[in-house]
Amino acid sequence: MGLFSKKPPCPICGGKIPLILPSKIEGEYICNDCYNKIDMDADKESNLTMQGFRGYLAFYNQNQILKDRFVVSERIDFGLWDTKIIFDYQNKLFCMSKNPDKTVFEGSQLKSFTIREDSTPLFEGSAAGIRRYTSTVTERAMAMAPQIAQIAANKRMARTLDRLDDGKVNNSAPVQYFDIPEPFQAFHVELHFDHPYWTVLKCDMDGPRFNNTLPDVNNYLRSYQQSIEEIEKLVAALRTVAFPGMAEQSVGPGMMGMGTLHTNMAPPTDAIEEIKKYKTLMEDGVISQQEFEAKKKQLLGI
């Protein structure tokens, strides 16, 4: 049979098979309407048989009942071209799309979730509880402030030198760009399921970025705080539909799965300087007064 030869109708619905790049399962051509219903783990899809596909379509039709029932209570948006997640709190449902047009999951099918900043744990949740791990992103970003300030000073000096000859900006001085890596690159979310067609579902959200020409720590931390608020919304939504009533515990950085509660540490030798830095962040509106007071107590060992 040639590439553009007329093909037999779809064995599932009798629909027309497209002439160009038709889909196949076990060597049989499947129409686009049927094939586009597939929403499952990539490894399950790659090993799908015709018998398995018919079983999946029965599941798909049953899942349509949940789609019809779905009432959006919360939307999580990871960015313009990134993941969208919607939640139905009343019916304990969620869907990895901006509309309930993909697989709708029941909250009870979620076994656990993890959220990391690159490879560093930030949240994990299961029926055993919700754990929030201490992030060091703020401290690492603030530690870059002197280097960023030096770059800003160099830029000012370059502009001054540029004007020395005739008092005009001629762009004769070399342009210095900020190319130091950010404290982390992305938030990584993993959802683990007890589900016939999904074992794990992964999605990412980019971390904040420094402006390469005018880097600013405060702007970076404001963007980071906005991202954290979206992540916190996601955690609260997952807890509502999958693990209602589970308390959140604060855990020391990096101790994934150990369940060790974070306790107050002895104040560092430069605690006063650290407090001043956080006070500046509060005054700039990056963190709230409540967050500042909590950090101050931690640094002082209260």
C-alpha positions in Angstrom: 0.0 0.0 0.0 1.5 3.4 -1.1 2.0 6.3 1.2 -1.1 8.2 -0.2 -3.2 5.1 -1.1 -6.7 4.9 0.3 -6.6 3.2 3.7 -9.3 1.0 5.3 -11.6 2.8 7.9 -10.6 3.0 11.5 -11.1 -0.4 13.2 -12.5 1.4 16.3 -15.1 3.8 15.0 -15.1 3.3 11.2 -13.8 6.9 10.7 -11.5 8.1 7.9 -7.8 7.4 8.2 -5.7 10.5 7.2 -3.5 10.1 4.1 -0.5 11.8 5.7 1.3 10.4 8.7 -1.6 8.2 10.0 -1.2 6.7 13.5 -0.8 3.0 14.1 -1.4 0.6 16.9 0.0 -3.0 16.4 0.3 -2.2 12.7 -3.4 -1.1 12.3 -4.2 2.4 11.2 -6.2 4.5 13.7 -8.1 7.7 12.9 -7.1 10.9 14.5 -10.3 11.3 16.6 -9.6 8.0 18.3 -5.9 8.3 18.6 -6.1 11.8 20.1 -8.0 10.5 23.0 -4.8 8.8 24.4 -3.5 10.5 27.5 -1.2 8.2 29.5 2.4 7.5 30.5 4.7 7.5 27.4 5.9 4.0 28.1 2.4 2.7 28.4 1.4 4.4 25.1 4.5 3.0 23.3 3.5 -0.5 24.3 -0.2 -0.1 23.7 -2.0 -3.1 22.0 -5.3 -3.0 20.2 -6.9 -4.9 23.0 -5.3 -2.5 25.5 -6.5 0.5 23.4 -10.1 -0.7 23.5 -9.8 -1.1 27.3 -8.4 2.4 27.5 -11.4 3.8 25.5 -13.7 2.3 28.0 -11.8 4.1 30.7 -11.9 7.3 28.6 -15.7 7.1 28.4 -15.9 6.6 32.2 -13.6 9.5 32.8 -15.9 11.7 30.8 -18.4 11.5 33.7 -15.8 13.2 35.9 -15.1 15.8 33.2 -18.8 16.7 33.0 -19.0 17.0 36.8 -15.8 19.1 37.1 -16.3 22.6 38.6 -13.1 24.7 38.7 -12.2 25.8 42.2 -8.6 26.7 41.7 -6.2 27.3 38.8 -2.4 26.9 39.0 -0.5 28.5 36.2 3.2 27.8 35.7 3.6 30.4 32.9 2.4 31.4 29.4 3.6 28.2 27.7 3.9 26.0 30.7 1.8 23.7 32.8 -1.7 24.5 33.8 -3.5 22.6 36.6 -7.2 23.0 37.6 -8.8 21.7 40.8 -12.3 20.8 41.9 -12.4 21.0 45.7 -16.0 19.9 46.1 -15.6 16.7 44.1 -11.9 16.2 45.0 -10.7 16.2 41.4 -7.9 17.7 39.4 -6.7 17.9 35.8 -3.3 18.8 34.2 -4.8 21.3 31.8 -6.5 24.7 31.7 -9.8 22.9 31.0 -11.0 19.4 32.0 -10.1 18.1 28.5 -7.4 15.6 29.6 -7.5 12.8 32.2 -9.3 13.9 35.3 -7.7 12.4 38.4 -9.5 11.7 41.6 -7.6 13.0 44.7 -7.5 9.5 46.1 -5.4 8.3 43.1 -2.5 10.6 44.1 -0.1 8.6 46.3 2.5 11.3 46.9 4.1 14.4 45.4 7.5 16.1 45.5 8.6 19.6 44.6 12.3 20.5 44.2 14.4 23.6 43.4 16.6 21.8 40.9 17.6 18.7 42.9 17.0 20.3 46.4 13.7 19.3 48.0 11.2 22.0 48.8 7.9 20.1 49.5 6.9 16.5 49.7 3.4 15.3 50.5 1.6 12.0 51.1 -1.0 10.5 53.4 1.8 10.7 56.1 1.7 14.5 56.0 3.1 17.5 54.2 6.7 18.5 54.7 8.2 21.9 53.8 12.0 22.0 53.5 14.0 25.1 54.3 15.1 26.8 51.1 18.5 28.5 50.9 17.7 30.5 47.7 17.2 33.8 49.5 20.5 33.5 51.3 22.4 32.5 48.2 20.9 35.3 46.2 21.8 37.9 48.9 25.3 36.5 48.9 25.6 37.6 45.3 24.7 41.2 46.1 28.3 42.5 46.4 29.2 41.0 43.1 26.1 42.5 41.5 26.9 45.9 43.1 30.4 45.8 41.6 29.0 45.1 38.1 26.6 48.1 38.5 29.6 50.3 39.6 31.6 49.1 36.6 28.7 50.0 34.3 28.5 53.5 35.8 32.3 53.9 35.3 31.9 52.8 31.7 29.2 55.3 31.1 31.4 58.1 32.6 34.4 57.1 30.4 32.1 57.0 27.4 31.3 60.7 27.9 34.8 61.9 28.6 35.7 62.8 25.0 32.7 64.9 23.9 30.2 64.7 26.7 27.9 62.4 24.7 27.1 58.7 25.0 28.9 57.1 22.0 28.7 53.5 23.2 32.5 53.3 22.8 33.1 51.6 26.2 32.7 47.8 26.3 29.4 46.5 27.6 29.6 44.2 30.6 26.9 41.5 30.9 26.0 39.6 34.0 26.4 35.9 33.2 26.6 34.3 36.7 24.2 31.4 37.2 21.1 32.0 39.3 20.8 30.1 42.7 18.6 27.6 40.9 17.1 27.0 37.4 13.6 25.5 37.9 11.0 24.1 40.2 10.5 20.4 39.4 7.1 18.8 40.3 6.5 15.1 40.4 3.1 13.5 41.1 3.0 9.8 41.8 -0.2 7.9 41.2 -2.1 4.7 41.9 -3.8 4.8 38.5 -4.2 2.3 35.6 -2.6 4.7 33.0 -0.4 7.0 35.0 2.5 6.1 37.4 4.3 9.4 37.6 3.6 12.8 36.0 6.3 15.5 35.9 6.1 19.2 35.2 8.5 22.2 35.6 8.3 25.9 36.3 11.3 28.1 35.5 12.9 29.9 38.4 13.4 33.6 38.3 16.2 35.1 36.2 18.5 38.0 36.7 18.4 40.8 34.2 21.6 40.4 32.2 22.1 44.1 31.7 20.8 45.5 35.0 20.9 42.7 37.6 19.1 43.4 40.9 18.9 41.1 43.9 15.7 42.7 45.2 14.0 42.2 41.8 15.1 38.6 41.7 13.8 38.0 45.2 10.4 39.6 44.4 10.1 37.3 41.4 11.1 34.3 43.6 8.5 35.2 46.1 5.8 35.3 43.4 6.9 31.9 42.2 6.9 30.5 45.8 3.3 31.8 46.2 2.2 29.8 43.2 4.0 26.7 44.5 2.3 27.2 47.8 -1.1 27.4 46.1 -0.3 24.1 44.3 0.6 22.4 47.6 -2.5 23.7 49.3 -4.7 22.5 46.4 -3.1 19.0 46.3 -3.6 18.7 50.1 -7.2 19.7 49.7 -8.1 17.1 47.1 -5.7 14.3 48.1 -4.6 14.6 51.7 -7.3 16.7 53.5 -6.5 17.5 57.1 -2.8 16.7 56.9 -0.7 19.2 58.8 2.4 20.9 57.3 5.8 20.3 59.0 8.9 22.5 58.6 12.0 20.4 57.9 15.7 21.3 57.8 17.2 21.7 54.3 17.9 18.7 52.2 16.7 16.0 54.6 14.3 14.4 52.1 12.0 11.8 53.6 13.7 11.9 57.1 10.8 13.7 58.7 13.1 15.6 61.1 11.4 18.7 62.3 13.3 22.0 61.9 14.3 23.4 65.3 15.8 26.8 66.2 19.6 26.9 65.6 22.2 28.8 67.5 22.6 32.3 66.1 25.5 32.7 63.7 28.3 35.1 64.5 27.0 37.5 61.9 23.4 37.3 63.0 23.0 41.0 63.2 24.2 41.5 59.6 21.8 38.9 58.5 18.9 40.5 60.3 19.8 43.9 58.7 19.6 42.2 55.3 16.2 40.8 56.0 15.0 44.1 57.3 16.0 45.7 54.0 14.0 43.0 52.2 11.0 43.8 54.4 11.3 47.5 53.8 11.6 46.9 50.0 8.4 44.8 50.2 10.1 41.5 49.2 9.0 39.8 52.5 6.3 40.6 55.0 6.9 41.9 58.5 5.7 38.5 59.8 8.3 36.7 57.7 10.9 39.1 58.9 10.0 38.6 62.6 10.1 34.8 62.1 13.5 35.0 60.5 14.9 37.3 63.2 13.8 34.9 65.9 15.4 32.0 64.1 18.7 33.9 63.7 18.7 35.0 67.4 17.9 31.4 68.5 14.7 32.5 70.2 
